């Protein structure tokens, strides 16, 4: 209530059978690093050809975004290529479950469930794990609130939003806080839908 949400609405949301604690999914957050990603894949002939096709297919939105925000359309396209392979790899995890789980890690028993779900061979140093949990639980709570506000603003069902293991969503892979602050309606339909190419393109341009 002190965060500005109606208790009945929150109770209804978290009583939904599709909203649940997800330790297995969130455990990846503590073993995965972006530095392990093979970025060379994005400069392959196939990736470049796909990017050039994307620029042609979404010429109008890219040209408008470039003109309005002063960001080169090739840079916008490159970011979408790296983030979601131009919208073809959006993530399959329910974002509200990821963020709710992260926010709940202030609870010691729940934290232990995350620890136990990490394979032994991939377990980080225990102290580093605890420190990261403390940081990420606060972050997760802020992003969870932003997700609820964003979906309420756009008339979306929070439990319907799928995304990455970290809770990033849409073609542009925005976290909910960035969706609230920086996302734009690129196709002028009165809604901001980051799963729509025009909106994702405009949002990346505005972000940059």
C-alpha positions as CSV (number, residue, x, y, z in Angstrom):
1,X,0.0,0.0,0.0
2,X,2.8,2.4,0.9
3,X,4.2,1.9,-2.7
4,X,0.9,3.3,-4.2
5,X,-0.7,0.0,-5.2
6,X,-4.2,-1.1,-4.2
7,X,-4.1,-4.2,-1.9
8,X,-7.0,-5.9,-3.6
9,X,-5.3,-5.6,-7.0
10,X,-2.0,-6.9,-5.8
11,X,-3.7,-9.8,-4.0
12,X,-5.6,-10.7,-7.1
13,X,-2.4,-10.6,-9.2
14,X,-0.4,-12.8,-6.9
15,X,-3.3,-15.3,-6.5
16,X,-3.1,-16.1,-10.2
17,X,-1.9,-19.6,-10.8
18,X,0.5,-18.4,-13.4
19,X,2.4,-16.2,-10.9
20,X,4.8,-18.3,-8.8
21,X,8.2,-18.4,-7.2
22,X,10.8,-19.6,-9.7
23,X,14.1,-20.6,-8.2
24,X,15.4,-22.6,-11.1
25,X,15.0,-19.7,-13.6
26,X,16.5,-17.1,-11.3
27,X,19.5,-19.3,-10.4
28,X,20.8,-18.6,-13.8
29,X,21.2,-14.9,-12.8
30,X,24.0,-15.9,-10.4
31,X,26.0,-18.0,-12.8
32,X,25.6,-16.3,-16.2
33,X,27.7,-13.4,-17.3
34,X,27.3,-11.3,-20.5
35,X,31.1,-11.5,-21.0
36,X,30.6,-15.2,-21.8
37,X,28.4,-14.4,-24.9
38,X,30.0,-15.0,-28.3
39,X,29.7,-11.6,-29.9
40,X,31.4,-12.7,-33.0
41,X,28.2,-14.4,-34.1
42,X,26.7,-11.0,-34.8
43,X,29.3,-10.2,-37.4
44,X,28.7,-13.4,-39.4
45,X,27.6,-13.2,-43.0
46,X,24.1,-14.5,-42.0
47,X,23.7,-12.0,-39.2
48,X,24.7,-9.1,-41.4
49,X,22.4,-10.2,-44.2
50,X,19.5,-10.5,-41.7
51,X,20.3,-7.0,-40.4
52,X,20.3,-5.6,-43.9
53,X,16.9,-7.3,-44.6
54,X,15.6,-5.8,-41.3
55,X,16.6,-2.3,-42.4
56,X,14.7,-2.7,-45.6
57,X,11.6,-4.3,-44.0
58,X,11.4,-1.6,-41.3
59,X,12.7,1.3,-43.3
60,X,9.9,3.7,-42.4
61,X,10.2,3.3,-38.7
62,X,14.0,3.3,-38.8
63,X,14.1,6.4,-40.9
64,X,11.6,8.3,-38.7
65,X,13.5,7.3,-35.5
66,X,16.8,8.4,-37.0
67,X,15.3,11.7,-38.0
68,X,13.6,12.4,-34.7
69,X,16.3,11.2,-32.3
70,X,19.4,11.6,-34.4
71,X,20.5,8.0,-33.9
72,X,21.8,6.2,-37.0
73,X,19.4,3.4,-38.0
74,X,22.3,0.9,-38.4
75,X,23.1,1.4,-34.7
76,X,19.5,0.8,-33.7
77,X,19.4,-2.3,-35.9
78,X,22.7,-3.6,-34.5
79,X,21.4,-3.3,-30.9
80,X,18.2,-5.2,-31.8
81,X,20.4,-7.8,-33.5
82,X,22.4,-8.4,-30.3
83,X,19.5,-8.1,-27.9
84,X,17.0,-10.5,-29.6
85,X,18.4,-11.4,-33.0
86,X,16.0,-8.8,-34.5
87,X,13.0,-10.0,-32.5
88,X,13.3,-13.7,-33.2
89,X,14.6,-14.6,-29.7
90,X,12.6,-12.9,-27.0
91,X,13.0,-15.2,-24.0
92,X,10.4,-17.6,-22.6
93,X,10.4,-16.8,-18.9
94,X,7.5,-15.0,-17.3
95,X,8.9,-11.7,-16.3
96,X,6.7,-11.2,-13.2
97,X,7.8,-14.5,-11.8
98,X,11.5,-13.7,-12.4
99,X,11.2,-10.3,-10.7
100,X,8.9,-11.5,-7.9
101,X,11.4,-14.3,-7.1
102,X,14.3,-11.8,-7.1
103,X,12.4,-9.4,-4.8
104,X,11.6,-12.3,-2.4
105,X,15.2,-13.2,-1.8
106,X,15.3,-11.1,1.4
107,X,13.7,-14.2,2.8
108,X,16.4,-16.6,4.0
109,X,14.5,-19.8,3.2
110,X,13.8,-18.7,-0.3
111,X,17.4,-17.6,-0.8
112,X,18.5,-21.1,0.2
113,X,16.2,-22.6,-2.5
114,X,18.0,-20.5,-5.1
115,X,21.4,-21.6,-3.7
116,X,20.4,-25.2,-3.8
117,X,19.0,-25.0,-7.3
118,X,22.5,-23.9,-8.7
119,X,24.4,-27.0,-9.9
120,X,27.4,-27.7,-7.6
121,X,29.9,-27.3,-10.5
122,X,28.6,-23.8,-11.2
123,X,28.1,-22.5,-7.6
124,X,29.8,-19.1,-7.1
125,X,31.6,-18.2,-3.9
126,X,29.1,-18.2,-1.1
127,X,29.9,-14.7,0.2
128,X,29.7,-13.3,-3.3
129,X,26.4,-15.0,-3.8
130,X,25.0,-13.5,-0.6
131,X,26.2,-10.1,-1.5
132,X,24.7,-10.3,-5.0
133,X,21.4,-11.6,-3.6
134,X,21.2,-8.6,-1.3
135,X,21.8,-6.2,-4.2
136,X,19.5,-8.0,-6.6
137,X,16.6,-8.4,-4.3
138,X,16.3,-4.6,-3.9
139,X,16.7,-4.2,-7.7
140,X,14.2,-6.9,-8.3
141,X,11.6,-5.2,-6.1
142,X,12.0,-1.9,-7.9
143,X,11.7,-3.6,-11.3
144,X,8.7,-5.5,-10.1
145,X,6.9,-2.3,-9.1
146,X,7.9,-0.8,-12.5
147,X,6.5,-3.8,-14.3
148,X,3.1,-3.6,-12.5
149,X,2.9,0.2,-13.3
150,X,3.9,-0.3,-16.9
151,X,1.4,-3.1,-17.6
152,X,-1.3,-1.2,-15.8
153,X,-0.5,1.9,-17.9
154,X,-0.6,-0.1,-21.1
155,X,-3.6,-2.3,-20.2
156,X,-1.5,-5.5,-20.3
157,X,-1.8,-8.6,-18.1
158,X,1.5,-8.7,-16.1
159,X,1.6,-12.5,-16.2
160,X,1.4,-12.5,-20.0
161,X,4.8,-10.8,-20.5
162,X,7.6,-13.1,-21.4
163,X,11.3,-12.2,-21.3
164,X,14.9,-13.1,-20.5
165,X,16.2,-14.8,-17.4
166,X,16.9,-11.4,-16.0
167,X,13.4,-9.9,-16.6
168,X,14.2,-7.9,-19.8
169,X,11.3,-7.8,-22.2
170,X,10.4,-7.1,-25.8
171,X,12.4,-6.8,-29.0
172,X,14.5,-4.2,-27.4
173,X,15.0,-6.1,-24.1
174,X,14.1,-3.2,-21.8
175,X,13.8,-3.7,-18.1
176,X,10.4,-2.4,-16.8
177,X,11.9,0.7,-15.3
178,X,13.3,1.7,-18.7
179,X,10.0,0.8,-20.4
180,X,8.3,3.3,-18.0
181,X,10.9,6.1,-18.6
182,X,12.1,5.7,-22.1
183,X,9.8,3.5,-24.3
184,X,8.0,5.2,-27.1
185,X,4.9,4.6,-29.3
186,X,6.6,4.3,-32.7
187,X,3.5,3.4,-34.8
188,X,1.2,6.0,-33.2
189,X,-1.5,3.5,-32.1
190,X,-1.7,5.0,-28.7
191,X,0.0,2.1,-27.0
192,X,3.6,1.3,-26.1
193,X,4.2,-2.3,-27.0
194,X,7.9,-3.4,-26.9
195,X,6.9,-6.6,-28.8
196,X,6.1,-4.3,-31.8
197,X,9.0,-3.5,-34.1
198,X,8.2,0.2,-34.5
199,X,7.8,0.8,-30.8
200,X,11.0,-1.1,-30.1
201,X,12.9,0.9,-32.7
202,X,11.7,4.2,-31.4
203,X,12.4,3.2,-27.8
204,X,16.0,2.2,-28.6
205,X,16.5,5.5,-30.4
206,X,15.1,7.4,-27.5
207,X,17.2,5.5,-25.0
208,X,20.4,6.3,-26.9
